[in-house]
Amino acid sequence: MAVKVRSLLPPLLLAAAGLAGLLLLCVPTRDVREPPAFKYGIVLDADKENDTGIVGQHSSCGGISSYADNPSGAGQSLVGCLEQALRDVPKDRHAGTPLYLGATAGMRLLNLTNPEASTSVLTAVTRTLTQYPFDFRGARILSGQEEGVFGWVTANYLLENFIKYSWVGRWFRPWKGTLGAMDLGGASTQITFETTSPAEDRASEVQLRLYGQHYRVYTHSFLCYGRDQVLQRLLASALQTHGFHPCWPRGFSTQVLLGDVYQSPCTVAQRPQTFNSSARVSLSGSSDPHLCRDLVSGLFSFSSCPFSRCSFNGVFQPPVAGNFVAFSAFFYTVDFLRTLMGLPVATLQQLEAAAVNVCNQTWAQLQARVPGQRARLADYCAGAMFVQQLLSRGYGFDERAFGGVIFQKKVGWGRGGAGLGGAGPLGS
């Protein structure tokens, strides 16, 4: 069933139907006293990985980047969400309901490796979307900057940090600070937060005007630092340097297809000059937290910084300030440690100890402690080590700043994307 929301005068309308959902909302721009009519809009987050691309769920659609070899299938994959939208949005509102599609990091990677396939996928998706009676506004690949900013807007909108509806029926600005947002998807990670000083790297700054208020926002997206791509990079490094995987539990082994490991642009640095892409290599885990930490550390470079301060890889970042919400794989990793493993993670020191604890477990011990989680169980050591190092060394959270981080299951960029004009590119 559709979620209905009040339209406001004048309204910014949106609803998000993403990799995992369809949601509806309106953004107010001035006071209203009477409940107005309902209105709708649709945003498709078509490529979010880890099932994390939504705020509220109505239907589920797969990511489109996996259809590089079958572009027509990309359009077909969205039919379920679109049919759900037809049912949720009243028929007399179809023609006036704007429809956007935004593809994220998975499609950004595909566009790097195979731009022709990327174009074919978007063309097929557009062909499908234009067959529906909605007001189609475009389909394109979002930049990392846009994905980060849209997620920040979404989080702060949901927390009513921009505007709030009072019990007397009036909209007002709550005059409270914004939260920073950190997203860890499958192919990229984003950090976005409000800052008072101009960015030394203007490419990392976006200036927004929302509800009559000006916001200077720092944002950066690290492609190849999403959970799935990090795991692939660690696997490639383990093959190259150890012949075993220190982040996998002892007693766990599997056959690794070299073509799967080295096909990603994220593993170019570890790719041998010559290799048999169809060859399979047997790889076993060793439950070695110290070697695993070293392997994860190799993902970050702190050797040079052309600015007064950097996060990692020479990227400018001002000091983190205020509270943050961390979602997607940040949440899933911490929730595994806290809920399934029963380990405290309230401080950075506890988070590091929890990662070491998981990495010390054998495969038999992990399966006994967390039954029914076999599919991803062997990768939680690497994931926990990466999250701990990304937050502490990468983004520069100390114990005090980490105390202001809230781990949230799902946020997504959909509401923020529509609120900032749907498919239109951001200005800085």
C-alpha positions in Angstrom: 0.0 0.0 0.0 1.3 3.5 -0.8 2.3 5.9 1.9 0.3 9.1 1.6 1.6 12.5 2.5 0.2 16.0 2.6 1.1 18.3 -0.3 2.1 21.8 0.8 2.1 25.2 -0.9 4.1 25.3 -3.0 5.2 21.6 -2.8 8.4 19.8 -3.6 7.1 16.3 -4.3 8.8 13.0 -4.1 8.6 9.3 -3.6 11.4 6.9 -3.8 11.2 3.5 -5.3 14.7 2.1 -5.0 16.7 -1.0 -5.2 14.5 -1.9 -2.3 11.6 0.4 -2.3 9.0 3.0 -3.0 8.4 5.9 -0.7 6.3 9.1 -0.8 6.8 12.5 0.9 6.5 16.2 0.4 8.8 19.0 1.3 7.2 22.1 2.7 8.1 25.7 1.7 5.6 27.8 3.7 3.1 27.6 6.6 -0.1 25.7 6.0 -3.1 25.6 8.4 -5.4 23.1 6.7 -4.5 19.6 5.5 -4.1 19.8 1.7 -4.6 17.1 -0.9 -2.2 14.3 -1.4 0.4 14.4 -4.2 3.1 12.0 -5.4 6.5 11.6 -7.1 8.9 8.8 -7.8 12.6 8.4 -7.5 14.3 5.2 -8.6 17.6 4.4 -6.8 18.4 1.9 -9.4 21.8 0.6 -8.4 22.3 0.8 -4.7 24.2 -2.2 -3.4 23.7 -4.1 -0.1 20.0 -3.5 -0.1 20.5 0.0 1.4 19.0 2.4 -1.1 15.8 3.5 0.6 14.3 5.2 3.6 11.1 3.2 3.7 10.3 0.0 1.7 7.4 -0.8 -0.6 8.9 -3.0 -3.3 12.2 -4.5 -4.3 14.1 -4.1 -7.6 17.6 -5.3 -8.4 20.6 -3.1 -9.3 21.0 -2.4 -13.0 24.8 -2.5 -13.4 24.6 -6.3 -13.3 22.9 -6.2 -16.7 26.0 -5.2 -18.7 25.7 -8.3 -20.8 21.9 -8.1 -21.0 20.8 -4.4 -21.2 17.2 -5.2 -21.9 17.0 -7.1 -18.7 17.9 -3.8 -16.8 14.6 -2.2 -17.9 12.7 -5.4 -17.2 14.2 -5.5 -13.6 12.3 -2.3 -12.8 8.9 -3.5 -13.9 8.0 -4.8 -10.5 8.6 -1.4 -8.8 6.8 0.5 -11.6 3.8 -1.8 -11.4 3.8 -1.2 -7.6 3.8 2.5 -8.3 0.9 2.2 -10.6 -1.1 0.6 -7.8 0.1 3.0 -5.1 -0.4 6.2 -6.9 -4.0 7.0 -7.8 -4.8 6.7 -11.5 -5.9 10.3 -11.8 -2.4 11.4 -10.5 -0.3 9.3 -12.8 0.3 12.0 -15.5 1.3 14.6 -12.9 3.7 12.4 -10.9 7.4 13.1 -11.8 9.6 10.0 -12.2 13.4 10.1 -11.9 16.0 7.4 -12.1 19.5 7.8 -10.5 22.2 5.1 -10.7 25.0 5.1 -8.2 28.5 3.5 -7.7 27.9 0.2 -9.4 27.0 2.0 -12.6 29.9 4.5 -12.1 32.2 1.5 -12.1 30.5 0.0 -15.2 30.8 3.4 -17.0 34.6 3.3 -16.3 35.2 -0.2 -17.6 32.6 -0.4 -20.3 31.0 2.9 -21.2 29.1 1.4 -24.2 27.5 -1.2 -21.9 26.6 1.6 -19.4 25.0 3.6 -22.2 23.0 0.6 -23.4 21.8 -0.1 -19.9 20.6 3.4 -19.4 18.9 3.4 -22.8 17.1 0.2 -22.0 16.0 1.6 -18.7 14.8 4.8 -20.3 12.8 2.8 -22.9 11.0 1.0 -20.1 10.3 4.0 -17.9 8.8 6.0 -20.8 6.2 3.2 -21.4 4.6 4.2 -18.1 2.1 7.0 -17.7 4.2 9.0 -15.2 6.0 12.3 -16.0 9.4 10.9 -16.8 12.2 13.4 -16.0 15.3 11.5 -16.9 17.7 8.6 -16.0 21.4 9.1 -15.4 24.4 8.1 -13.3 24.7 10.2 -10.2 28.1 11.5 -9.2 29.6 10.5 -5.9 29.2 14.1 -4.8 25.5 14.1 -5.6 25.0 10.7 -3.8 26.7 12.0 -0.7 24.8 15.3 -0.6 21.4 13.7 -1.3 22.0 11.3 1.6 22.9 14.1 3.9 19.8 16.0 2.9 17.7 12.9 3.4 19.0 12.2 6.9 18.6 15.7 8.1 15.1 16.0 6.6 14.0 12.8 8.4 15.4 14.1 11.7 13.5 17.4 11.1 16.7 19.5 11.3 15.6 21.7 8.4 12.0 22.3 9.2 9.4 20.9 11.6 5.6 20.8 11.8 4.3 22.1 15.1 1.4 20.7 17.1 -0.5 23.9 16.4 -0.4 23.2 12.7 2.4 25.5 11.6 5.8 24.9 9.9 8.8 26.4 11.6 12.6 26.1 11.5 13.9 24.3 14.6 17.2 26.1 14.7 19.2 23.1 15.6 22.4 21.8 14.0 22.6 19.3 11.2 24.1 15.8 11.4 26.9 14.6 9.2 26.2 11.5 7.0 28.4 8.5 6.2 27.3 5.9 3.7 29.1 2.6 3.0 27.6 0.9 0.0 28.9 -1.9 -2.1 31.2 0.1 -4.4 31.8 3.4 -2.7 31.7 5.2 0.6 30.6 8.8 1.2 31.2 11.3 4.0 29.2 14.6 4.1 28.9 17.2 6.8 28.3 20.9 7.3 31.3 23.1 7.7 31.8 26.8 8.5 35.0 27.4 6.6 35.5 27.3 2.8 37.0 24.0 1.5 40.6 24.1 0.4 39.5 21.8 -2.4 36.5 23.5 -4.0 35.5 20.2 -5.6 34.7 18.9 -2.1 32.3 21.8 -1.3 28.6 22.2 -2.1 26.6 25.2 -1.1 22.9 24.7 -0.6 19.9 26.8 0.2 17.1 24.9 1.9 14.0 26.4 3.4 15.5 29.8 3.2 18.7 28.8 5.0 22.2 28.6 3.6 24.4 25.5 4.2 28.1 25.0 3.3 28.6 21.3 3.0 31.8 19.2 2.7 31.4 16.0 0.8 33.6 13.3 -0.8 32.9 9.9 -2.3 35.6 7.3 -2.4 35.0 4.9 -5.3 36.3 1.4 -4.7 35.9 1.8 -0.9 32.5 0.3 -0.7 32.2 -3.0 1.2 32.0 -5.4 -1.8 34.9 -3.7 -3.6 37.0 -3.6 -0.4 36.5 -7.3 0.0 37.6 -7.9 -3.6 40.7 -5.8 -3.1 41.6 -7.6 0.1 41.1 -10.9 -1.6 43.4 -9.8 -4.5 46.1 -8.6 -2.0 45.9 -11.9 -0.1 46.4 -13.9 -3.3 49.3 -11.7 -4.2 51.2 -11.5 -0.9 50.2 -14.4 1.3 48.7 -17.3 -0.5 46.1 -17.5 2.3 43.6 -15.0 3.7 44.4 -13.6 7.1 41.0 -12.1 7.5 39.1 -15.3 6.8 38.6 -17.7 9.7 40.8 -20.7 10.1 38.9 -23.8 8.8 37.2 -21.8 6.0 38.4 -22.4 2.4 36.9 -21.8 -1.0 37.7 -21.9 -4.7 38.4 -18.4 -6.1 37.9 -17.7 -9.8 40.6 -15.3 -10.8 38.5 -13.7 -13.5 36.0 -12.6 -10.8 38.8 -11.2 -8.6 40.5 -9.1 -11.3 37.6 -8.0 -13.5 36.9 -4.9 -11.3 38.8 -1.7 -12.0 39.2 -1.5 -8.2 41.7 -4.5 -8.3 43.9 -3.1 -11.1 46.8 -2.5 -8.8 46.9 -6.2 -7.7 46.2 -7.6 -11.2 49.0 -9.8 -12.6 50.3 -8.9 -16.0 49.2 -12.3 -17.2 46.8 -14.7 -15.6 44.2 -17.2 -16.6 40.8 -15.7 -16.0 39.1 -19.1 -16.0 41.6 -20.6 -13.4 40.4 -21.4 -9.9 42.7 -21.1 -6.9 42.0 -22.7 -3.5 42.3 -20.2 -0.7 42.1 -20.8 3.1 41.7 -18.5 6.1 44.1 -18.2 9.0 42.3 -16.2 11.7 45.1 -13.7 12.0 43.9 -10.3 13.2 47.3 -8.6 13.0 48.0 -9.6 9.4 44.4 -8.7 8.6 44.9 -5.3 10.1 48.0 -4.9 8.0 46.2 -6.0 4.8 43.4 -3.5 5.5 45.9 -0.7 6.2 47.3 -1.2 2.7 44.0 0.2 1.3 44.8 3.7 2.7 47.6 6.0 1.8 48.7 8.8 4.2 52.1 9.5 2.6 51.2 12.8 1.0 48.7 15.6 1.4 48.7 18.7 -0.8 46.4 20.5 1.7 46.6 21.6 5.3 45.0 18.3 6.3 43.7 15.2 4.5 41.6 12.2 5.2 43.5 9.6 3.1 44.8 9.3 -0.5 45.6 13.0 -0.6 42.0 14.0 -0.3 41.2 17.2 1.6 38.9 16.9 4.6 38.3 19.4 7.4 38.1 18.0 10.9 34.8 16.1 11.5 32.4 18.2 13.6 29.1 17.5 15.3 27.1 14.4 15.4 26.9 11.9 12.5 24.6 9.2 11.2 26.3 6.2 9.6 24.2 3.9 7.5 24.2 1.0 5.0 27.1 -1.4 5.6 28.4 0.8 8.5 25.2 -0.3 10.3 25.3 -3.9 9.2 28.9 -4.3 10.4 28.4 -2.7 13.8 25.0 -4.5 14.3 26.7 -7.8 13.6 29.3 -7.1 16.3 26.9 -5.7 18.8 23.8 -7.8 18.3 24.9 -11.2 16.9 28.3 -11.4 18.5 27.3 -9.6 21.7 30.3 -7.4 21.8 30.4 -3.7 23.0 31.1 -1.1 20.3 30.4 2.1 22.1 33.9 3.5 21.7 36.6 3.2 19.1 38.7 1.1 21.4 35.8 -1.3 21.9 35.2 -1.4 18.1 38.8 -2.3 17.5 38.7 -5.0 20.2 35.4 -6.4 18.7 37.1 -6.6 15.3 40.1 -8.4 16.8 37.7 -10.7 18.6 35.9 -11.7 15.4 39.2 -12.1 13.5 40.4 -14.5 16.2 37.4 -16.8 15.7 37.7 -20.1 13.8 35.1 -21.0 11.2 33.6 -23.6 13.5 33.4 -21.0 16.4 31.8 -18.4 14.2 29.2 -20.8 12.9 28.4 -21.9 16.4 28.0 -18.3 17.7 26.1 -17.0 14.7 24.1 -19.9 13.1 22.2 -19.1 9.9 24.6 -16.4 8.7 26.9 -18.6 6.6 26.7 -16.6 3.3 28.6 -13.5 4.6 30.1 -14.9 7.8 33.6 -15.3 6.6 33.9 -11.6 5.6 32.8 -9.9 8.9 36.4 -9.9 10.2 37.6 -7.9 7.1 34.5 -5.7 7.2 34.9 -4.9 10.9 38.6 -4.1 10.5 37.9 -1.9 7.5 35.1 0.1 9.2 37.3 0.6 12.3 40.2 1.9 10.3 38.1 4.0 7.9 36.5 5.8 10.8 39.5 6.2 13.0 42.4 6.6 10.6 40.6 7.5 7.4 38.0 10.0 8.5 39.8 11.0 11.7 37.2 10.3 14.4 38.7 10.3 17.9 36.9 8.8 20.9 35.0 12.0 21.6 33.8 12.4 18.0 32.9 8.7 17.7 30.6 9.1 20.6 28.4 11.3 18.4 28.0 8.7 15.6 24.6 7.0 15.3 24.4 3.8 13.3 21.2 3.7 11.3 20.0 0.8 9.1 18.7 2.7 6.1 18.6 6.3 4.9 19.4 6.5 1.1 19.6 9.5 -1.2 16.1 9.4 -2.7 14.3 12.1 -0.7 17.3 14.4 -0.8 17.7 13.8 -4.6 14.1 14.8 -5.3 14.3 17.7 -2.9 17.2 19.1 -4.7 15.7 18.8 -8.1 15.6 15.1 -8.9 18.0 14.4 -11.8 19.5 17.8 -12.1 23.3 18.1 -11.4 24.4 19.9 -8.2 26.2 23.2 -8.3 28.9 24.1 -5.9 
